[in-house]
Amino acid sequence: MVTREEFEARQHDSLADVLNYTAGVVSQPNGYSRVADDYRLRGFDIGPRTGGVLRDGMKMQSTQFEGGQEPYGLERVEVLKGASSVLYGQLAPGGLINTVSKRPTLEPLHQVNLEYGNYQRRQFSTDHSGALDDEGRFSYRLTALWRDSGTQFDAIDDDKQYIAPALTWQIDDDTRLTLLASHQRTQTTLTPPIRYDLTTYSASPGYKVPYGLFPGEPDYDDYDGTLQTFGYLLERRLSDQLQLRHAARYFESRADYDYITLNSSRVTGANLNNLTRAYNSREDVATGWTTDSSLQWDLEAGRWQHTLLGGVDYYRKTYDSHRFSGNAPTLDLANPVYGNLPQVNRSIDRGSDLHSHQLGLYLQEQAKFDEHWVAVLGLRHDWANNSILTYRDESRTGTRDSKSTGRVGLVYLADNGLAPYISYSQSFLPAAGTGADGQAFQPTEGEQYEIGLRYQPPGRDIMLSAALYQLTQSNVLSSVPGSDFDEQTGKERSTGFELEAKAQLTPLLAMSASYAYTDAHVIADNDKQLEGSRIEGTPYHSASLWLDYRLAALGLHKVTVGSGVRYNGTTHTLPSISDRKIPAYALFDARITYELDEHWQLSARAQNLTNERYLYCANSCRYGDERNLVGSVSYNW
């Protein structure tokens, strides 16, 4: 879990930045950092296509590109690793990321922040909360942010507007209703993904796309997207032992974007200097409705304590996407000249209209014996339906899936703070498309075995954890040689080891550290050459360290210095073979804060302090962000 205190210590700009110091997480492997929350966890994709990023425990993502979640509107971020379908339905086996919205508080809270940075960055943010009446029955929260910023590319802006009002009504001593809403607008440009052979790291012949060159068209590429949500959370204590929770949310996203993509890895011309490109023009509208209702029964019987949770959740999504594409003028990499804009042909719509439904029933029992032994058993059954209308040929396809999943775990809580545990869990994710026989594909299935140890000594602000796991995903689509069809004969496996530590080492020094070893490979595929190959975008080794130190020993009681390093080991891109090995890199971050008094605070921060040049790739590649410097002033009252 990443807390609000850690947010403030590192001052993150994106959800990807928030998770950079979490073991087992690879942030933004495909490089859509400004328009999508895209991640790999324990070797598996949990990005927009899998629904792996939740908000307040419910499905949030409606499209692949909807602007990402604004971290200033979050209270904390929870990372649940491994197969997790029992409580959350259809998911990839790697796990999920749950973001928790800021909620109203009874205590007054007021904050105003101003920021200025390189690339002409200007940002204003404000957060206000408190009671609306003397009895404390009504409380509110209002969070807002405005940013006008450039990036390392002259053609790409990083502009955002965000506002999130919230209201809590304490109806009586046993009943509370919270209303949550948000509006977000993101204006930027998609960075064209680059095939590995076109990067400067490849030894293939021909000109390359150099670091710092924008391979799109500045006067064509544009992204304008909005995301709006409205929901509520009702909590009702029916008795001393029984509690009802009911939550619902409606969300709607709209995105209009034009962008250039690169045609595979082709360069033409006598000197292989002409970059072949394609244009894309898209209009996406998505809506969704999600609900979750549960009853929790707490029961004590002698030396046993039981917590029984049962519920039903429902998720409905529509995604209407109109897509137009075609060939765009080439770009001379030897002498790049922009302005030769593509002529968009809108006669052929390559988009589709998706309607998706998921209904799930779940039951979980947590039993504690003698305050030491804790056992968890969970069961769930889901029904998932998908219908897709393809505009180009007016064809309609659909799938109807149902799946039962479960999990079981056991932990021992020792008096000295040690907590060894063992667990098994399952997941499923519907697969789109049909095989050669015309039958719809079965869902992909995941299962995880994990053993680990947590240590939190009594009276100490220290949390240490170690985990050893094996994750397997089956029914993976695999191409049939010599045909245009896929079969579900593929299987992927991730075996790994993770260490995490968070500690207040002294009254002046705090530490957060992590290490992950991830061995993620293809273990079965119709193409035997791929068997044994690494899953793209996943390093064997990754590690991070962050330290915060208050300089009281030097007489600077009001100054806090923070610094961190993030290491990402070698990875591979598609196809995962030896000549597509992506070099390892280490990035340094830093922050300094000066508290003028109880109200005013000055700070400065740097990401990629040494301006390291690096490349990250999954199925495509993107050059990493250059050094980012930001200064800020905050006023709290």
C-alpha positions in Angstrom: 0.0 0.0 0.0 1.2 3.5 -0.8 -0.2 6.0 1.8 -1.0 9.7 1.5 2.1 10.5 3.5 4.2 8.8 0.9 2.4 10.7 -1.8 3.3 14.0 -0.1 6.9 12.9 0.5 7.5 12.2 -3.2 4.9 14.5 -4.9 3.8 12.3 -7.7 2.4 13.5 -11.0 0.8 10.3 -12.2 -0.3 6.9 -10.8 2.7 5.4 -12.6 5.0 7.6 -10.4 3.1 6.5 -7.3 3.9 2.8 -8.0 7.6 3.2 -9.1 8.8 2.2 -5.6 6.5 -0.9 -5.3 8.0 -4.4 -5.7 6.9 -6.4 -8.7 5.2 -3.5 -10.5 6.4 -2.3 -13.9 4.9 1.1 -14.6 3.9 2.1 -18.1 5.6 -0.7 -20.1 4.0 0.6 -23.3 4.7 4.3 -22.7 1.1 5.7 -22.6 2.0 7.6 -19.5 -0.2 10.6 -20.0 -3.4 8.9 -21.3 -3.6 5.5 -19.7 -2.8 3.6 -16.5 -0.8 0.8 -17.9 1.1 -1.7 -15.7 2.6 -5.2 -15.4 2.4 -7.0 -12.1 4.4 -10.1 -11.4 5.0 -10.4 -15.1 1.4 -10.1 -16.3 -0.4 -7.2 -18.0 -2.9 -5.6 -15.6 -3.5 -2.5 -17.8 -6.6 -1.1 -19.4 -7.4 -4.2 -21.4 -7.8 -6.3 -18.3 -9.7 -4.0 -16.0 -6.9 -4.3 -13.5 -7.0 -0.7 -12.1 -10.0 -0.2 -9.7 -11.4 2.9 -7.9 -12.8 2.4 -4.4 -12.9 -1.4 -4.9 -15.0 -1.3 -8.2 -14.1 -1.5 -11.8 -13.1 1.9 -13.2 -11.5 1.6 -16.6 -13.8 2.0 -19.6 -11.3 2.5 -22.4 -7.6 2.0 -23.0 -7.0 5.7 -23.3 -9.0 7.8 -20.9 -6.4 10.0 -19.2 -5.3 8.0 -16.2 -6.2 8.6 -12.6 -5.1 11.8 -11.0 -3.1 11.0 -7.8 -3.9 14.3 -6.1 -7.5 13.1 -5.8 -6.4 9.9 -4.0 -6.1 9.0 -0.3 -4.0 5.9 -0.9 -3.2 3.2 -3.4 -3.5 -0.5 -2.7 -1.7 -3.2 -4.7 -3.2 -6.7 -4.4 -0.7 -9.2 -6.0 -1.6 -12.5 -7.6 -4.8 -14.1 -8.9 -7.7 -12.1 -7.2 -10.9 -12.9 -9.0 -12.7 -14.1 -5.8 -13.6 -10.6 -4.7 -13.3 -8.6 -7.9 -14.4 -10.9 -10.8 -12.6 -11.0 -14.2 -9.0 -10.1 -13.9 -5.6 -11.0 -15.2 -3.6 -13.3 -12.9 -1.0 -10.7 -12.0 -3.3 -8.9 -9.6 -4.9 -5.5 -9.3 -4.4 -1.9 -8.3 -7.1 -0.2 -6.2 -7.1 3.5 -5.8 -9.0 5.1 -2.9 -10.7 8.5 -3.3 -10.2 11.3 -0.9 -13.2 11.4 1.5 -14.8 14.2 3.6 -13.3 14.7 7.1 -14.8 16.4 10.2 -11.5 18.1 11.0 -10.9 21.2 9.0 -8.4 20.7 6.2 -7.3 23.4 3.7 -4.4 23.4 1.3 -3.3 25.5 -1.7 -0.3 24.5 -3.9 1.5 26.4 -6.7 4.1 24.7 -8.8 6.5 25.7 -11.6 9.0 23.6 -13.4 11.0 23.0 -16.6 9.1 22.6 -19.9 7.2 25.7 -18.8 5.2 23.7 -16.3 2.6 25.6 -14.2 0.2 23.8 -11.8 -2.3 24.9 -9.2 -4.0 22.5 -6.8 -6.2 22.9 -3.8 -7.9 20.6 -1.3 -10.5 21.6 1.3 -12.5 19.5 3.8 -14.5 19.9 7.0 -17.8 19.8 8.8 -20.8 21.7 7.4 -22.8 21.8 10.6 -22.1 22.0 14.4 -23.4 18.4 15.0 -21.0 16.9 12.4 -23.8 15.2 10.5 -22.6 16.7 7.2 -19.1 17.0 6.0 -17.6 17.9 2.6 -14.4 17.7 0.5 -13.4 19.6 -2.6 -10.2 18.7 -4.5 -9.1 20.4 -7.7 -6.1 20.7 -9.9 -5.1 22.7 -13.0 -2.0 22.1 -15.0 -0.5 23.8 -18.1 2.8 22.1 -19.1 5.0 21.1 -22.0 7.2 18.0 -22.1 10.6 17.0 -23.5 8.9 17.0 -27.0 7.9 20.4 -28.3 4.8 18.8 -29.9 3.4 17.3 -26.7 1.7 19.1 -23.9 0.7 17.7 -20.5 -2.4 19.7 -19.6 -5.0 18.6 -17.1 -8.0 19.9 -15.3 -9.5 17.9 -12.4 -12.2 18.6 -9.8 -13.7 16.1 -7.3 -16.5 17.2 -4.8 -17.6 14.8 -2.1 -20.3 14.9 0.6 -20.8 12.7 3.7 -24.2 12.5 5.5 -24.1 10.8 8.9 -27.8 9.9 8.9 -27.8 8.4 12.3 -25.3 6.6 14.6 -25.5 3.5 12.4 -25.9 4.8 8.9 -23.6 6.9 6.7 -23.9 7.9 3.1 -21.0 9.4 1.1 -21.5 10.9 -2.4 -18.4 11.0 -4.7 -18.0 12.8 -8.0 -15.2 13.8 -10.3 -14.5 15.5 -13.6 -11.2 15.2 -15.4 -10.0 16.6 -18.8 -6.7 15.7 -20.3 -5.2 17.5 -23.3 -2.0 16.0 -24.7 -0.6 13.9 -27.5 0.0 10.2 -27.8 3.7 9.4 -28.1 4.0 7.2 -31.2 5.2 3.7 -30.0 8.4 2.6 -31.7 9.3 -0.9 -32.8 12.6 -2.0 -31.3 14.3 -2.2 -34.8 13.7 1.6 -35.2 15.4 2.5 -31.9 19.0 3.5 -31.5 19.5 0.3 -29.4 19.0 -2.0 -32.4 21.8 -3.1 -34.7 19.5 -3.6 -37.7 20.4 -1.6 -40.9 18.9 1.8 -41.7 18.3 5.1 -40.0 16.9 5.1 -36.4 14.4 7.3 -34.6 16.9 9.3 -32.4 16.3 10.2 -28.7 14.3 13.5 -28.6 12.8 13.3 -32.1 9.0 13.3 -32.3 8.1 10.9 -35.2 4.5 12.0 -35.5 3.1 15.3 -37.0 2.9 18.2 -34.6 0.1 19.9 -36.5 -1.9 16.6 -36.7 -1.3 14.7 -33.4 -3.7 15.7 -30.7 -5.6 14.1 -27.7 -8.6 15.6 -25.9 -10.3 13.3 -23.4 -12.7 13.7 -20.5 -13.6 11.3 -17.7 -16.6 11.9 -15.4 -17.8 9.8 -12.5 -20.6 9.9 -9.9 -21.2 7.4 -7.2 -22.1 6.7 -3.6 -21.2 4.5 -0.7 -23.9 3.5 1.9 -22.8 1.9 5.1 -25.4 0.6 7.6 -24.8 -1.3 10.8 -27.9 -3.5 11.2 -26.7 -4.9 14.6 -23.6 -5.4 16.7 -22.7 -8.3 14.4 -24.2 -7.4 11.0 -23.1 -4.7 8.7 -24.4 -3.7 5.2 -22.3 -2.0 2.5 -23.7 -0.9 -0.8 -21.7 1.1 -3.4 -22.5 2.2 -6.9 -20.8 4.4 -9.6 -21.5 5.6 -13.1 -18.7 6.7 -15.3 -18.4 8.2 -18.7 -15.4 8.9 -20.9 -15.0 10.7 -24.2 -11.8 11.0 -26.2 -11.1 12.5 -29.6 -7.6 11.9 -30.8 -5.5 11.9 -33.9 -2.1 10.3 -33.9 0.6 9.0 -36.2 1.9 5.4 -35.8 4.9 3.8 -37.4 4.4 1.1 -39.9 6.2 -1.8 -38.2 9.9 -1.4 -38.5 10.1 -0.4 -42.1 12.4 2.3 -43.5 12.6 2.9 -47.2 14.8 4.8 -49.6 18.3 4.3 -51.0 19.8 5.0 -47.6 17.0 3.5 -45.6 16.1 6.9 -44.2 12.4 7.3 -45.0 10.2 6.3 -42.0 6.9 4.8 -43.2 4.0 6.0 -41.1 0.2 5.6 -40.8 -2.5 8.1 -39.6 -5.2 7.2 -37.0 -8.3 9.2 -36.1 -10.5 8.0 -33.3 -13.7 9.1 -31.5 -14.3 7.0 -28.4 -17.3 7.2 -26.0 -17.6 4.7 -23.1 -20.1 4.5 -20.3 -20.2 2.1 -17.4 -22.3 1.3 -14.3 -20.9 -0.8 -11.5 -22.4 -1.8 -8.1 -21.3 -3.9 -5.2 -23.5 -4.9 -2.3 -22.3 -7.0 0.7 -23.2 -8.2 4.1 -20.6 -8.8 6.8 -21.4 -10.9 9.8 -18.9 -10.9 12.8 -19.4 -13.7 15.2 -17.5 -14.9 18.3 -17.8 -18.5 19.5 -15.4 -19.5 22.3 -11.9 -19.4 21.1 -13.0 -18.7 17.5 -13.8 -15.4 15.8 -15.5 -15.5 12.5 -16.0 -12.8 9.8 -18.4 -13.9 7.1 -18.7 -11.8 4.0 -21.2 -12.4 1.2 -22.2 -10.2 -1.7 -23.1 -9.5 -5.3 -21.6 -7.2 -7.8 -22.5 -6.1 -11.3 -20.6 -4.3 -14.0 -22.0 -3.0 -17.3 -19.9 -1.2 -19.9 -20.5 0.2 -23.4 -17.6 1.2 -25.6 -18.4 2.9 -28.9 -15.2 3.5 -30.9 -15.0 5.0 -34.4 -11.6 4.5 -36.0 -10.2 5.7 -39.3 -6.7 4.9 -40.5 -4.5 4.9 -43.6 -1.1 5.6 -44.9 0.6 8.9 -44.0 3.5 10.7 -45.7 6.9 9.4 -44.8 9.4 11.2 -42.6 13.0 11.7 -43.7 15.0 10.6 -40.6 18.2 12.1 -42.2 16.5 15.6 -42.5 13.1 15.6 -40.6 10.7 18.2 -42.0 7.1 18.3 -40.6 4.0 19.7 -42.2 3.1 17.1 -44.8 -0.2 16.3 -43.2 -2.2 13.1 -43.9 -5.6 13.3 -45.7 -8.0 11.4 -43.5 -10.4 9.0 -45.3 -13.5 8.5 -43.2 -15.3 6.2 -45.7 -14.1 3.0 -43.9 -14.8 2.8 -40.1 -12.6 0.3 -38.5 -14.2 0.8 -35.1 -16.6 -1.3 -33.1 -19.4 -1.1 -30.5 -18.8 -3.2 -27.4 -21.4 -4.1 -24.8 -20.1 -6.0 -21.7 -21.8 -7.3 -18.6 -20.5 -9.1 -15.6 -22.5 -10.5 -12.6 -20.8 -12.1 -9.7 -21.7 -13.8 -6.4 -19.1 -14.1 -3.7 -18.7 -15.6 -0.3 -15.7 -15.4 2.1 -15.1 -16.8 5.6 -12.2 -15.5 7.8 -11.8 -17.5 10.9 -9.4 -16.6 13.8 -8.5 -19.1 16.5 -6.9 -18.1 19.8 -5.8 -14.7 18.4 -3.0 -16.4 16.5 -4.3 -18.6 13.6 -6.2 -17.0 10.8 -7.7 -19.0 7.9 -9.4 -17.5 4.9 -11.7 -19.4 2.4 -13.4 -17.6 -0.5 -15.6 -18.8 -3.4 -17.1 -16.8 -6.3 -19.1 -17.5 -9.4 -19.3 -15.1 -12.4 -21.3 -14.7 -15.5 -19.7 -12.5 -18.2 -21.3 -11.6 -21.5 -19.7 -9.6 -24.3 -21.2 -8.4 -27.6 -19.2 -6.6 -30.3 -20.5 -5.0 -33.5 -17.8 -4.4 -36.0 -18.6 -1.3 -38.2 -16.5 -2.2 -41.2 -18.6 -5.3 -42.2 -21.6 -4.9 -39.8 -20.7 -8.3 -38.2 -21.6 -9.1 -34.7 -19.8 -11.5 -32.4 -20.2 -12.4 -28.8 -19.2 -14.5 -25.9 -21.0 -15.9 -22.9 -18.8 -17.2 -20.1 -19.3 -18.4 -16.6 -16.6 -19.3 -14.2 -16.1 -20.3 -10.5 -13.0 -19.2 -8.7 -11.7 -19.6 -5.2 -8.9 -18.8 -2.8 -7.6 -20.3 0.5 -5.0 -19.0 2.9 -3.6 -19.6 6.3 -1.5 -17.2 8.5 0.0 -17.5 12.0 0.2 -14.3 14.1 3.1 -14.7 16.5 3.4 -12.5 19.6 6.8 -11.1 18.4 5.2 -9.7 15.2 6.2 -12.5 12.8 3.4 -13.7 10.5 4.2 -16.6 8.2 1.5 -17.4 5.6 0.6 -19.7 2.7 -2.1 -19.1 0.1 -3.7 -20.4 -3.1 -5.9 -18.3 -5.4 -7.5 -18.3 -8.9 -8.5 -15.8 -11.6 -10.2 -15.7 -15.0 -10.4 -13.2 -17.8 -12.7 -13.6 -20.9 -10.9 -13.9 -24.2 -12.2 -12.2 -27.3 -12.6 -13.9 -30.6 -13.3 -17.3 -32.1 -11.3 -20.3 -33.2 -11.2 -22.0 -36.6 -14.4 -23.9 -35.7 -16.2 -20.7 -35.1 -16.6 -21.3 -31.4 -15.9 -18.5 -28.9 -12.7 -18.8 -26.9 -12.9 -19.9 -23.3 -11.6 -17.5 -20.6 -8.0 -17.5 -19.8 -7.4 -19.0 -16.3 -4.8 -18.1 -13.7 -3.7 -19.7 -10.4 -1.2 -18.7 -7.8 0.7 -20.5 -5.0 2.4 -18.2 -2.5 4.2 -18.5 0.8 5.7 -15.6 2.7 6.6 -13.9 5.9 5.6 -10.6 7.3 7.2 -8.9 10.4 5.9 -6.0 12.3 7.5 -5.8 15.8 5.2 -4.5 18.5 5.7 -0.9 19.3 7.9 -0.3 16.3 7.1 1.6 13.1 8.6 -1.2 10.9 7.0 -3.5 8.3 9.1 -6.2 6.6 7.8 -8.7 4.1 9.0 -11.5 1.9 7.1 -13.6 -0.6 7.8 -16.5 -2.9 5.2 -17.3 -5.5 4.3 -19.2 -8.7 1.7 -17.8 -11.1 0.4 -19.8 -14.1 -1.9 -18.5 -16.9 -3.5 -21.1 -19.2 -5.8 -20.9 -22.2 -3.5 -18.3 -23.7 -4.1 -17.6 -27.4 -1.5 -19.1 -29.6 -1.2 -18.6 -33.4 -1.7 -21.7 -35.6 1.2 -21.9 -38.1 0.0 -21.5 -41.7 -3.4 -20.1 -40.8 -5.1 -16.9 -39.6 -6.6 -18.5 -36.5 -5.5 -18.8 -32.9 -5.9 -21.8 -30.5 -6.0 -21.7 -26.7 -2.9 -23.9 -26.3 -0.6 -21.3 -24.8 0.6 -21.2 -21.2 2.7 -18.7 -19.3 4.3 -18.9 -15.9 5.9 -16.4 -13.6 7.9 -17.6 -10.6 9.3 -14.9 -8.3 10.6 -13.6 -5.0 9.8 -10.2 -3.5 11.2 -8.3 -0.5 9.7 -5.1 0.9 10.6 -2.9 3.9 9.1 0.3 5.3 10.5 1.6 8.5 10.9 4.7 10.6 14.6 3.9 11.4 15.1 6.9 13.8 12.9 9.9 14.7 14.6 11.7 11.8 15.1 9.0 9.2 12.4 7.0 7.3 13.1 4.3 4.7 11.1 2.5 2.0 12.9 -0.3 0.0 11.9 -3.2 -2.3 13.4 -5.9 -4.4 11.7 -8.3 -6.9 13.0 -11.3 -8.8 10.5 -12.2 -11.6 11.1 -15.2 -13.9 8.2 -14.9 -16.4 8.3 -17.2 -19.4 6.2 -18.8 -22.1 6.0 -22.5 -21.3 3.7 -23.7 -24.1 3.0 -22.3 -27.6 2.2 -23.5 -31.0 5.4 -21.8 -32.2 8.0 -23.9 -30.4 10.6 -21.2 -30.9 8.7 -19.1 -28.4 8.6 -21.7 -25.7 11.1 -20.7 -23.0 11.2 -17.1 -24.1 10.7 -14.3 -21.6 7.5 -12.4 -21.3 8.1 -9.0 -22.8 8.6 -6.0 -20.6 9.4 -7.9 -17.4 12.9 -7.7 -15.8 14.4 -10.5 -13.9 15.6 -8.0 -11.3 14.1 -4.7 -10.1 14.7 -2.8 -6.9 14.1 0.6 -5.3 15.1 2.6 -2.2 13.8 5.9 -0.8 15.1 7.7 2.2 13.6 10.8 4.0 15.9 12.6 6.5 15.1 15.6 8.6 18.3 17.7 9.0 17.9 18.4 12.7 21.4 17.1 13.5 22.7 20.0 11.4 20.5 22.5 13.2 18.1 22.6 10.2 15.0 21.3 12.0 12.7 22.6 9.3 14.5 21.0 6.3 13.8 17.5 5.1 15.7 15.8 2.3 14.4 12.9 0.4 16.2 10.8 -2.2 15.6 7.6 -4.1 16.9 5.2 -6.7 14.9 2.9 -9.0 16.6 0.0 -10.8 15.1 -1.9 -13.7 17.0 -4.9 -15.0 17.2 -6.1 -18.6 14.0 -6.9 -20.4 13.0 -8.2 -23.8 10.5 -7.0 -26.4 8.4 -8.9 -29.0 9.5 -11.4 -30.0 11.4 -12.1 -26.8 14.6 -13.4 -28.4 18.2 -12.5 -27.5 18.8 -9.8 -30.1 16.0 -7.7 -28.6 17.4 -7.4 -25.2 16.7 -4.0 -23.5 19.5 -2.7 -21.3 19.1 -2.2 -17.6 18.9 1.3 -16.1 18.9 3.1 -12.8 17.1 6.4 -12.2 17.6 8.8 -9.3 14.9 11.0 -7.7 15.3 13.7 -5.1 13.3 16.2 -3.0 14.0 18.9 -0.5 11.4 20.6 1.7 11.6 23.6 4.0 8.8 24.4 6.4 8.7 28.1 7.0 6.1 27.8 9.7 3.0 25.8 10.5 1.3 27.1 7.3 3.9 27.7 4.6 6.1 25.1 2.9 8.7 25.4 0.1 9.9 22.4 -1.8 11.8 21.3 -4.9 11.9 17.9 -6.5 13.7 16.2 -9.4 12.9 13.0 -11.3 15.6 11.3 -13.2 18.1 13.6 -11.5 21.1 12.6 -13.6 19.1 12.8 -16.9 19.7 9.1 -17.7 18.7 8.0 -21.2 16.9 4.7 -21.2 14.4 2.7 -23.2 11.5 0.6 -22.1 9.6 -1.9 -24.2 6.8 -4.4 -24.0 5.2 -5.1 -27.4 6.5 -1.7 -28.5 9.1 0.7 -27.2 9.4 4.3 -25.9 12.3 6.4 -24.9 12.2 7.3 -21.2 11.4 10.7 -19.7 14.3 13.2 -19.3 15.1 15.0 -16.1 12.1 16.8 -14.6 12.5 19.7 -12.2 9.7 21.2 -10.2 9.6 23.9 -7.4 6.5 24.4 -5.3 5.0 26.5 -2.5 2.2 25.3 -0.3 -0.1 27.0 2.2 -2.0 24.9 4.8 -4.5 26.1 7.4 
